Amino acid sequence: MTGKLIGRVDALPANHAADRADPGTTHSGSGASAQFWVRGGAVLAFALVFTVFAATSPLFLTLANLANIVQQSAVVGVLGLGLTAVLIGGGADPIKGGLDLSIAANMGLCAAVHAVALRAGAPATAAVGFALAAGVAVGALNAFAVLGLRILPLLATLTTMNLCAGLELVLTQNTSVPAASPLMAFLIDEGAFGIAHLATALLAVAAVLTVLVHNTPFGLRLRASGEHAQAARAAGLNVRGYVAASYLLGGLAAALAALASSALLSGSSPGAGENLLAVVASALLGVVFSRRMVPTMPGTLLAVLFIGVVGNGFQLDNVSSYWVNGVEGALILFVVATTALLRRRHLGTHAHD
C-alpha cells in the first residue's frame, strides 16, 4: 500500500497537479510568454555580458582566465548549490519555505575547525572529518530549530548564523589560521589543460548534486516535499525527514566550501559571512535559468558562473569590486520581483498588493 502511495507522489511532477501547484507554470498564453521572455532575457544578458567583457579585455577569453573564473567561483558555487537544496526541500514561500542564512557562516566555522585541527597536529584526514562533521552538525541544528522547535527558517537560520560566527571567533580569536595539507595543495594545483583541480571540483559537486536532486527517487520526493507538501504527506512520505535532509545537504555543502576556501586562502580567514549576498543571489538567480522557474542545480551553477564572469570582467576592466555587490543586489531584486509577478499572474490575484 505504501509503495503505491509513494508512486503517486513520484508521478506528481508529470501530471496536472504539479502544474496547478507550481508557481512558475501557468496555463495562460500570456503567462507562458512571460516565462519565455524572462528565461530568454537571462540567457541574453549572460551572452551580452560575456561579449562585452570579451571585447573590452583581450585576456578575458583565454583558457587560463576562464578556468580562473570557475576556480574563483568554487566557494560561492558550492554554497549556492547547498542553499538550492534547502530551497527545493522547503518550498518557495519566502517566509515559511526553505531558507538557510547560516550557510556562509557555517562555512567559516568549518574552515576554522579544519585549520585549528591541523594547527593542533591532527592528521589531515581527521581535520577534514572534523570540518565535515561540524558542517553537518550545523545543518542538523537548523533542521531541529525549524522542524522540532517550529521556528520560522528566516529566524532559525539567522540565529544559527550568529552562533556559527561566534564559535568561529572563539576558535580563531578573530585571526587568520594557516592550513596546509596534501588536499589543499592538490586543490590548488593545475590538472589537465592547466585547469586547477578546484575548478574541476566545483563541476564535480554540481554534477553529483544534479544527479541526486533531479535524477533519483530521493530528489523527486525532496521536490515533492517542497512543492506539494500536503500531497506528499497524503501519499505517505515523511516530509519532515526530507526537509531535514535538505538542511543536512546544506551543512555538508558548507563544509565542502570550507575546504575550497581554505585551499584558496591557505587557511581560515575571518569574513566568511561576506559571501552570503553572492550565495543568495546565485540561488535565486538560478531560478530564471530553469524551465519551470524553480530552483535547480544546473540553474544555480549557471548563475554562479554569471556572477563570476561579472566580477572577473570588472577586475580586468579596472572597475571597483564594490560594484559587484550592487549588481548582486540588483539581481536579487529582479528575480524576486519577477517570480512574484509571475506567481500573481498565475494565481490571478493581487493578495500581496
MIVO-786646 format. One record per residue: x, y, z of N, C-alpha, C in turn. Coordinates in pm, whole numbers, padded with zeros to 5 digits, always signed. Layout:
<rs>
XYZXYZXYZ/...
</rs>
This chain:
<rs>
+00083-00121+00000+00000+00000+00000+00087+00126+00000/+00191+00125+00087+00280+00242+00092+00350+00264-00039/+00392+00154-00105+00459+00166-00234+00370+00233-00336/+00242+00200-00337+00150+00263-00431+00137+00413-00403/+00131+00447-00273+00117+00587-00238+00241+00666-00278/+00360+00608-00257+00482+00676-00297+00487+00692-00448/+00437+00592-00518+00433+00602-00663+00348+00718-00709/+00243+00748-00637+00158+00862-00672+00235+00992-00659/+00316+01004-00554+00395+01125-00538+00501+01134-00646/+00563+01019-00681+00664+01019-00786+00608+01069-00917/+00478+01050-00938+00417+01092-01063+00371+01237-01062/+00379+01305-00948+00325+01440-00936+00381+01538-01038/+00514+01547-01056+00562+01647-01150+00517+01626-01292/+00470+01506-01325+00431+01481-01464+00283+01502-01487/+00203+01523-01383+00060+01535-01405+00011+01676-01381/-00121+01691-01390-00176+01825-01381-00167+01883-01242/-00153+01802-01138-00141+01855-01003-00016+01938-00990/+00092+01894-01052+00216+01971-01047+00198+02105-01114/+00126+02107-01225+00106+02232-01296+00025+02330-01213/-00074+02276-01138-00155+02366-01056-00074+02424-00942/+00014+02341-00883+00085+02386-00765+00210+02465-00797/+00266+02450-00913+00393+02513-00947+00371+02660-00978/+00428+02753-00896+00407+02895-00921+00471+02943-01049/+00561+02864-01105+00626+02908-01228+00559+02856-01352/+00451+02773-01338+00385+02715-01454+00246+02775-01464/+00205+02816-01582+00075+02877-01600+00010+02820-01724/-00123+02814-01721-00197+02761-01835-00231+02871-01935/-00206+02997-01902-00241+03105-01993-00127+03131-02089/-00165+03172-02211-00064+03202-02311+00025+03317-02269/-00035+03419-02203+00044+03534-02162+00144+03496-02055/+00104+03407-01962+00196+03364-01857+00312+03286-01915/+00282+03196-02009+00389+03119-02073+00482+03210-02150/+00425+03310-02215+00507+03405-02289+00598+03484-02196/+00545+03523-02079+00625+03598-01982+00742+03514-01934/+00716+03385-01906+00824+03296-01864+00930+03285-01972/+00886+03272-02095+00978+03258-02207+01070+03379-02216/+01013+03498-02204+01092+03619-02217+01185+03638-02098/+01142+03595-01978+01230+03605-01861+01351+03515-01879/+01326+03389-01918+01437+03296-01939+01525+03341-02054/+01460+03383-02162+01537+03431-02276+01619+03554-02242/+01560+03643-02161+01632+03763-02120+01753+03730-02035/+01741+03628-01949+01854+03588-01865+01967+03534-01949/+01934+03448-02046+02037+03393-02134+02100+03503-02218/+02016+03595-02266+02068+03706-02347+02161+03795-02264/+02124+03820-02140+02208+03902-02053+02343+03835-02030/+02341+03702-02010+02465+03627-01991+02554+03643-02116/+02493+03624-02234+02568+03634-02358+02620+03775-02381/+02537+03876-02348+02575+04014-02369+02693+04053-02280/+02684+04016-02151+02793+04046-02058+02922+03978-02103/+02909+03852-02145+03024+03776-02192+03088+03845-02313/+03003+03891-02406+03053+03956-02527+03120+04090-02496/+03062+04168-02408+03118+04299-02373+03255+04284-02310/+03267+04192-02215+03397+04174-02150+03500+04116-02245/+03455+04031-02337+03548+03976-02437+03601+04087-02529/+03516+04186-02555+03557+04296-02642+03644+04398-02570/+03624+04413-02439+03698+04517-02366+03829+04468-02307/+03848+04337-02300+03973+04285-02245+04022+04166-02328/+04142+04175-02382+04194+04063-02463+04225+03939-02380/+04233+03953-02249+04264+03839-02162+04141+03759-02123/+04023+03815-02146+03901+03755-02092+03877+03615-02147/+03893+03595-02276+03859+03468-02339+03972+03366-02337/+04082+03397-02272+04190+03299-02264+04148+03183-02175/+04199+03064-02204+04164+02946-02126+04202+02964-01980/+04317+03026-01956+04363+03047-01818+04264+03134-01741/+04212+03239-01804+04119+03327-01734+03984+03260-01712/+03935+03188-01812+03806+03119-01796+03815+03013-01686/+03928+02942-01681+03948+02844-01573+03956+02914-01439/+04017+03034-01438+04026+03111-01314+03889+03154-01264/+03799+03187-01358+03662+03225-01319+03594+03109-01247/+03606+02991-01302+03544+02874-01240+03607+02847-01104/+03740+02858-01096+03809+02833-00970+03767+02933-00863/+03764+03061-00900+03726+03164-00804+03579+03158-00767/+03499+03088-00847+03356+03072-00817+03328+02949-00732/+03432+02872-00699+03411+02743-00633+03343+02758-00498/+03388+02853-00417+03333+02867-00282+03186+02908-00289/+03157+03016-00360+03018+03062-00373+02934+02957-00444/+02995+02887-00540+02920+02786-00616+02874+02671-00529/+02964+02616-00449+02925+02504-00363+02823+02549-00259/+02842+02668-00203+02744+02721-00107+02608+02742-00174/+02610+02797-00297+02485+02819-00369+02412+02689-00398/+02486+02584-00432+02424+02454-00456+02362+02398-00329/+02431+02418-00216+02374+02375-00088+02248+02450-00052/+02249+02582-00074+02130+02662-00047+02016+02621-00139/+02047+02586-00262+01945+02542-00357+01876+02416-00307/+01952+02324-00248+01891+02203-00191+01791+02238-00083/+01824+02338-00001+01733+02382+00105+01609+02447+00045/+01627+02529-00059+01513+02593-00124+01420+02489-00186/+01477+02385-00246+01396+02281-00308+01319+02203-00203/+01385+02167-00094+01320+02086+00009+01217+02162+00092/+01238+02292+00108+01148+02368+00194+01035+02439+00123/+01044+02451-00009+00938+02520-00083+00972+02665-00107/+00888+02730-00190+00919+02864-00240+00864+02976-00153/+00790+02946-00046+00736+03052+00039+00851+03132+00099/+00851+03266+00081+00965+03346+00128+00979+03352+00279/+00874+03319+00353+00879+03325+00499+00886+03186+00560/+00797+03097+00517+00789+02964+00576+00861+02857+00495/+00908+02894+00376+00973+02796+00290+01118+02773+00326/+01189+02702+00237+01328+02669+00263+01418+02790+00258/+01501+02804+00358+01595+02915+00364+01705+02880+00463/+01827+02916+00432+01940+02894+00524+02035+03013+00514/+02015+03109+00603+02101+03226+00606+02233+03199+00677/+02245+03081+00737+02366+03050+00814+02472+02981+00730/+02446+02952+00604+02533+02864+00528+02672+02924+00509/+02683+03055+00488+02814+03117+00473+02889+03118+00606/+02821+03150+00715+02884+03148+00846+02923+03006+00886/+02841+02910+00846+02874+02769+00870+03005+02734+00799/+03022+02783+00677+03147+02759+00605+03265+02817+00682/+03250+02938+00736+03358+02999+00813+03393+02916+00936/+03292+02863+01003+03316+02779+01120+03388+02651+01081/+03345+02588+00972+03408+02463+00926+03553+02488+00887/+03580+02601+00822+03717+02634+00785+03803+02653+00910/+03745+02716+01012+03817+02735+01137+03845+02602+01205/+03746+02515+01208+03764+02383+01269+03876+02307+01197/+03875+02312+01065+03976+02243+00986+04116+02298+01013/+04130+02431+01013+04260+02493+01031+04313+02473+01173/+04225+02488+01272+04268+02471+01411+04308+02327+01438/+04235+02233+01378+04270+02092+01395+04409+02063+01338/+04438+02117+01219+04570+02099+01161+04678+02164+01247/+04648+02281+01299+04746+02351+01384+04774+02273+01511/+04672+02201+01560+04688+02122+01682+04760+01990+01657/+04792+01960+01530+04865+01839+01499+04781+01722+01455/+04654+01744+01429+04566+01635+01384+04605+01594+01243/+04591+01465+01210+04616+01422+01072+04524+01494+00975/+04569+01507+00852+04492+01581+00751+04354+01520+00731/+04346+01387+00729+04216+01323+00709+04122+01348+00827/+04178+01349+00948+04096+01377+01066+04044+01521+01064/+04132+01615+01023+04090+01755+01016+03976+01773+00916/+03983+01705+00803+03874+01709+00705+03747+01650+00765/+03762+01539+00838+03646+01477+00902+03581+01568+01003/+03663+01640+01082+03608+01734+01180+03530+01845+01110/+03584+01894+00999+03516+02001+00925+03382+01953+00870/+03381+01833+00811+03256+01778+00757+03155+01756+00869/+03202+01705+00983+03112+01681+01096+03053+01812+01148/+03135+01918+01152+03086+02048+01200+02978+02102+01107/+03001+02091+00976+02902+02141+00881+02770+02068+00891/+02775+01936+00898+02653+01856+00908+02584+01882+01042/+02662+01904+01149+02603+01932+01280+02525+02063+01277/+02578+02165+01211+02505+02291+01199+02379+02272+01117/+02389+02191+01010+02269+02161+00933+02164+02090+01016/+02208+01997+01102+02115+01928+01190+02053+02023+01291/+02131+02120+01339+02077+02220+01432+01971+02304+01364/+01996+02342+01240+01894+02417+01165+01767+02335+01148/+01783+02207+01115+01666+02120+01098+01588+02107+01227/+01658+02094+01338+01590+02083+01469+01516+02211+01503/+01581+02326+01476+01517+02454+01508+01392+02476+01423/+01400+02440+01295+01287+02463+01204+01177+02361+01223/+01214+02233+01235+01115+02127+01239+01077+02087+01382/+01175+02085+01472+01147+02046+01609+01089+02158+01692/+01152+02275+01686+01107+02390+01763+01007+02475+01687/+00989+02446+01558+00893+02517+01472+00920+02668+01466/+01048+02703+01460+01087+02842+01440+01091+02869+01290/+01046+02985+01249+01050+03020+01107+01193+03008+01056/+01214+02950+00937+01350+02933+00885+01431+03061+00883/+01366+03174+00852+01436+03301+00849+01499+03332+00984/+01423+03314+01092+01472+03345+01225+01566+03236+01276/+01532+03111+01248+01614+02999+01296+01755+03005+01237/+01765+03023+01107+01897+03022+01044+01972+03152+01069/+01900+03261+01094+01967+03386+01131+02034+03369+01268/+01965+03301+01359+02023+03273+01491+02144+03181+01478/+02130+03079+01396+02242+02986+01375+02360+03056+01312/+02332+03150+01223+02440+03227+01161+02523+03299+01265/+02457+03365+01360+02530+03436+01465+02604+03339+01556/+02545+03222+01580+02611+03122+01663+02739+03073+01595/+02731+03044+01465+02849+02999+01392+02958+03106+01390/+02917+03231+01367+03014+03340+01364+03083+03354+01499/+03008+03339+01607+03067+03349+01740+03163+03236+01769/+03125+03114+01733+03214+03000+01756+03342+03012+01673/+03329+03065+01552+03448+03085+01469+03546+03181+01537/+03491+03290+01595+03577+03387+01663+03644+03324+01785/+03571+03239+01856+03628+03172+01973+03745+03083+01931/+03727+03009+01823+03831+02916+01778+03954+02989+01723/+03933+03096+01649+04043+03162+01579+04091+03290+01647/+04016+03336+01749+04049+03463+01813+04052+03578+01711/+03965+03565+01611+03948+03667+01507+04078+03692+01430/+04155+03586+01412+04279+03596+01335+04279+03489+01227/+04362+03507+01128+04378+03405+01025+04460+03289+01079/+04415+03168+01050+04485+03048+01094+04532+02973+00970/+04662+02962+00948+04712+02895+00828+04681+02745+00830/+04663+02690+00712+04636+02547+00699+04704+02496+00574/+04778+02387+00590+04847+02325+00477+04835+02175+00489/+04800+02111+00378+04786+01966+00376+04795+01920+00231/+04815+01792+00208+04818+01744+00068+04690+01775-00008/+04574+01771+00060+04448+01801-00006+04444+01946-00052/+04488+02039+00036+04488+02181+00000+04579+02205-00122/+04695+02141-00120+04788+02157-00232+04730+02099-00361/+04662+01985-00349+04603+01923-00467+04495+02011-00528/+04410+02070-00446+04301+02152-00497+04353+02274-00574/+04463+02330-00529+04519+02449-00594+04601+02413-00717/+04657+02294-00717+04741+02253-00830+04660+02248-00959/+04731+02262-01070+04668+02255-01201+04661+02112-01250/+04551+02081-01318+04535+01949-01375+04546+01955-01527/+04461+01881-01595+04463+01878-01741+04433+02016-01800/+04504+02052-01905+04486+02178-01978+04513+02300-01890/+04586+02282-01780+04617+02394-01693+04501+02439-01606/+04397+02358-01594+04279+02392-01514+04300+02341-01372/+04283+02429-01274+04303+02391-01135+04202+02284-01094/+04246+02195-01007+04157+02090-00959+04035+02147-00886/+04052+02266-00828+03940+02327-00756+03825+02360-00851/+03859+02404-00972+03755+02431-01072+03684+02302-01112/+03762+02198-01130+03702+02067-01163+03616+02018-01049/+03659+02045-00924+03584+02000-00807+03445+02065-00803/+03437+02195-00838+03307+02262-00841+03214+02194-00940/+03263+02165-01059+03181+02100-01161+03141+01960-01116/+03232+01891-01046+03201+01756-00999+03092+01759-00891/+03102+01853-00798+02999+01866-00694+02865+01900-00757/+02866+01992-00855+02742+02028-00923+02681+01908-00994/+02765+01826-01058+02716+01708-01129+02655+01607-01032/+02723+01583-00919+02671+01487-00821+02538+01534-00764/+02530+01661-00727+02405+01712-00670+02293+01718-00774/+02329+01743-00898+02228+01742-01005+02167+01604-01020/+02251+01503-01022+02201+01365-01032+02119+01329-00910/+02169+01364-00791+02100+01328-00666+01963+01394-00656/+01957+01524-00687+01835+01601-00665+01737+01590-00782/+01787+01571-00903+01699+01575-01020+01680+01441-01090/+01757+01341-01052+01750+01215-01127+01744+01092-01038/+01702+01107-00914+01688+00993-00824+01553+01002-00753/+01503+00889-00702+01379+00893-00624+01388+00988-00505/+01506+00993-00441+01524+01085-00328+01498+01229-00372/+01559+01270-00483+01542+01406-00529+01399+01437-00569/+01333+01341-00632+01194+01360-00672+01105+01380-00550/+01129+01302-00446+01049+01314-00325+01086+01439-00245/+01213+01480-00255+01254+01604-00192+01179+01721-00254/+01171+01725-00387+01097+01832-00453+00948+01824-00423/+00895+01702-00417+00753+01687-00383+00726+01740-00242/+00819+01718-00152+00802+01767-00014+00801+01919-00009/+00877+01982-00099+00881+02127-00100+00767+02190-00177/+00735+02134-00294+00634+02195-00381+00493+02147-00351/+00479+02022-00306+00346+01963-00286+00341+01893-00151/+00364+01967-00044+00379+01907+00088+00255+01829+00131/+00138+01884+00110+00015+01816+00153-00006+01687+00074/+00017+01693-00056+00002+01572-00136+00106+01468-00098/+00228+01513-00067+00333+01420-00027+00298+01350+00104/+00243+01426+00198+00201+01364+00325+00089+01264+00301/-00006+01303+00215-00117+01212+00186-00068+01084+00120/+00043+01093+00049+00099+00976-00018+00188+00894+00074/+00202+00937+00198+00277+00859+00295+00424+00894+00308/+00468+01005+00246+00609+01044+00257+00635+01113+00390/+00753+01093+00443+00798+01162+00563+00851+01298+00522/+00763+01395+00505+00800+01527+00455+00903+01592+00546/+00882+01583+00677+00975+01644+00771+01115+01584+00756/+01122+01454+00728+01251+01390+00709+01324+01442+00587/+01250+01465+00478+01313+01516+00356+01355+01663+00373/+01276+01740+00444+01316+01878+00471+01442+01881+00557/+01446+01794+00657+01567+01785+00740+01687+01745+00656/+01666+01653+00562+01776+01610+00476+01830+01726+00393/+01742+01818+00353+01788+01933+00274+01881+02022+00357/+01851+02038+00486+01939+02117+00572+02071+02046+00595/+02068+01914+00604+02193+01839+00617+02278+01853+00492/+02214+01850+00374+02288+01873+00250+02350+02013+00247/+02274+02111+00297+02328+02247+00305+02449+02254+00396/+02442+02184+00510+02556+02181+00601+02677+02112+00540/+02653+02003+00468+02763+01933+00402+02827+02021+00295/+02744+02094+00221+02796+02186+00120+02881+02295+00184/+02839+02344+00301+02918+02445+00372+03055+02392+00408/+03062+02266+00451+03190+02205+00487+03279+02189+00363/+03220+02145+00252+03298+02131+00129+03349+02267+00081/+03263+02369+00093+03306+02504+00054+03418+02553+00145/+03416+02510+00272+03522+02549+00365+03657+02494+00321/+03657+02372+00270+03781+02313+00220+03831+02391+00098/+03738+02429+00011+03775+02509-00106+03829+02645-00064/+03764+02707+00034+03809+02837+00083+03947+02827+00148/+03968+02721+00225+04098+02701+00290+04208+02683+00187/+04176+02616+00077+04275+02599-00029+04309+02732-00096/+04207+02813-00123+04230+02941-00189+04303+03040-00099/+04269+03039+00031+04325+03138+00124+04439+03083+00208/+04474+02957+00185+04581+02890+00262+04549+02885+00411/+04421+02870+00442+04381+02858+00580+04246+02921+00606/+04217+02939+00734+04091+03002+00776+04112+03152+00791/+04020+03229+00736+04030+03374+00743+03895+03433+00778/+03889+03532+00869+03760+03593+00905+03692+03655+00784/+03560+03667+00791+03486+03734+00685+03407+03643+00594/+03383+03518+00637+03309+03425+00553+03167+03474+00527/+03109+03548+00622+02973+03597+00606+02956+03692+00490/+03067+03748+00440+03058+03840+00328+03013+03769+00200/+03022+03637+00199+02979+03561+00081+02827+03543+00073/+02756+03578+00180+02613+03544+00187+02534+03608+00074/+02560+03734+00044+02483+03802-00061+02502+03733-00195/+02626+03697-00227+02653+03629-00353+02587+03492-00357/+02586+03423-00244+02525+03290-00238+02374+03299-00261/+02309+03391-00192+02165+03410-00210+02134+03453-00352/+02216+03543-00406+02194+03589-00544+02204+03474-00643/+02302+03387-00625+02319+03276-00719+02204+03177-00710/+02159+03146-00588+02049+03050-00573+01919+03106-00629/+01893+03234-00609+01769+03295-00659+01777+03321-00809/+01893+03368-00855+01907+03394-00998+01898+03265-01079/+01938+03153-01019+01930+03026-01089+01789+02989-01130/+01691+03048-01062+01551+03021-01094+01518+03059-01238/+01571+03171-01284+01535+03219-01418+01602+03138-01528/+01697+03052-01493+01759+02966-01593+01690+02830-01602/+01586+02809-01521+01516+02680-01522+01391+02689-01609/+01347+02574-01658+01232+02571-01748+01103+02609-01676/+01090+02568-01549+00965+02593-01476+00977+02705-01374/+01085+02784-01383+01107+02894-01289+01110+02845-01145/+01183+02739-01121+01201+02685-00986+01349+02664-00963/+01393+02653-00836+01536+02631-00810+01584+02498-00867/+01696+02500-00935+01758+02378-00987+01909+02389-00970/+01976+02274-00964+02121+02274-00951+02190+02331-01076/+02153+02288-01198+02217+02348-01316+02192+02499-01326/+02072+02543-01289+02043+02686-01293+02131+02763-01198/+02150+02710-01077+02237+02776-00980+02381+02782-01029/+02428+02674-01091+02565+02674-01143+02581+02782-01250/+02484+02795-01340+02490+02899-01442+02490+03038-01377/+02408+03057-01275+02403+03186-01207+02535+03217-01139/+02596+03117-01077+02726+03136-01012+02831+03179-01114/+02832+03112-01227+02929+03147-01332+02901+03286-01388/+02773+03322-01399+02737+03457-01445+02793+03562-01350/+02772+03542-01220+02824+03637-01121+02977+03637-01124/+03037+03519-01143+03182+03512-01153+03235+03586-01274/+03165+03576-01386+03204+03647-01508+03198+03798-01485/+03092+03845-01417+03078+03988-01390+03194+04037-01303/+03222+03964-01195+03332+04005-01107+03466+04004-01178/+03491+03901-01255+03618+03890-01327+03630+03999-01433/+03521+04025-01506+03524+04128-01608+03549+04266-01550/+03485+04295-01436+03509+04423-01369+03656+04435-01328/+03712+04325-01280+03852+04327-01237+03945+04354-01355/+03920+04287-01467+04004+04306-01585+03990+04448-01641/+03871+04507-01627+03848+04643-01679+03876+04751-01575/+03935+04708-01461+03971+04802-01353+03851+04878-01298/+03738+04809-01290+03619+04865-01226+03619+04821-01081/+03583+04910-00990+03586+04879-00847+03502+04754-00816/+03557+04667-00731+03487+04544-00694+03360+04572-00614/+03351+04694-00559+03231+04728-00483+03106+04727-00571/+03125+04745-00701+03011+04742-00792+02949+04603-00799/+03029+04500-00770+02978+04363-00778+02863+04343-00679/+02878+04396-00557+02771+04384-00459+02643+04451-00507/+02660+04565-00573+02543+04633-00627+02475+04551-00734/+02554+04489-00820+02498+04403-00925+02426+04284-00862/+02485+04223-00760+02422+04108-00694+02290+04149-00630/+02288+04264-00564+02163+04311-00505+02056+04338-00609/+02097+04396-00722+02001+04422-00830+01947+04292-00887/+02032+04190-00897+01986+04061-00949+01885+03997-00854/+01910+04005-00724+01815+03951-00627+01681+04022-00640/+01684+04155-00649+01559+04232-00664+01486+04192-00791/+01560+04176-00900+01499+04138-01027+01431+04002-01018/+01500+03903-00960+01443+03768-00954+01322+03764-00862/+01332+03825-00745+01221+03823-00651+01099+03894-00710/+01121+04010-00773+01010+04084-00833+00948+04006-00948/+01032+03944-01031+00982+03871-01147+00902+03748-01106/+00956+03669-01013+00883+03549-00970+00754+03586-00898/+00754+03696-00821+00631+03739-00755+00526+03780-00858/+00569+03850-00963+00476+03892-01068+00418+03772-01141/+00503+03674-01174+00455+03554-01243+00361+03474-01154/+00392+03469-01024+00306+03393-00933+00168+03459-00924/+00165+03593-00913+00036+03662-00906-00043+03644-01035/+00026+03646-01148-00043+03626-01277-00099+03486-01286/-00020+03388-01233-00065+03250-01237-00187+03229-01147/-00183+03289-01028-00292+03271-00933-00410+03361-00963/-00386+03463-01043-00495+03555-01076-00538+03639-00959/-00442+03676-00872-00477+03752-00753-00370+03854-00723/-00407+03956-00651-00313+04058-00607-00315+04064-00455/-00307+03945-00395-00318+03935-00249-00208+04009-00179/-00093+04025-00243+00019+04089-00175+00026+04238-00201/-00068+04289-00280-00065+04433-00314-00102+04516-00192/
</rs>
